[in-house]
């Protein structure tokens, strides 16, 4: 009988997955902040061989990676045999974009006999649906800004930059980079009025060609609060390709802030 392992990062997504699949084997990594309740297995990135052995001992055949893990600071003196075997491929990849790193990680787990699945495959209901999900109807200017933001992300896809952008009155106020969504929205919140001709929108979408089994874009209540502080009119997400974590809290935050959330084909 197959068993699922959840490799847990930060945020509410791993918690939601474990609630939906309580028989799953939860794994957290030393140094990674997480919100997982109860007893979890703790492993080190440097000891990936030990992780593979533990997963196999637990009868794990499927792996889902959920939540923010970041890029670990690896100590080569602590590598076990498993990490030593993959280090010649992994260390150079860590100097590149996220997509290259994640594709390699998927390949490494598959080489060990594990099937890598996406959070959206376990809980399809997490995905943002098409149409207005909450809040007021977006203005025509907001929809136009969302289209402009999508064009920007599409143009940046070949250089593997990020999954979000803020556009106001056709002008780009910020692009998500390695620092993440909160950093982007915090930067946008500092935009002086003289440079801002409209509230604008925050668009969240996967990069072109991105493997949605890992690092699937997500929005949640914290995203809504950060977007409100950034002064945008609302949030637009790629329908079916972005997950909404802590949906009830997210909807409550949208009601409190007056922002809209729209799912759109992108």
Secondary structure, 3 states (H helix, E strand, C coil): CCEEEEEECECCHHHHHHHHCCCCEEEEECCCCCCCCCCCEEECHHHHHHHHHHHHHCCEEEEEEECECCCCCCCHHHCCHHHHHHHHHHHHHCCCCHHHHHHHHHHHHHHCCCEEECHHHHCHHHECCCEEEECCCCCHHHHHHHHHHHHHHHHHHHHCCCCEEEEECCEEEEECCCCCHHHHHHHHHCCCHHHCCCCCEEEECCCCCCCCCCCCCEECHHHHHHHHHHCCCEEEEECCCCEECCHHHHHHHHHHHCCEEEEECC
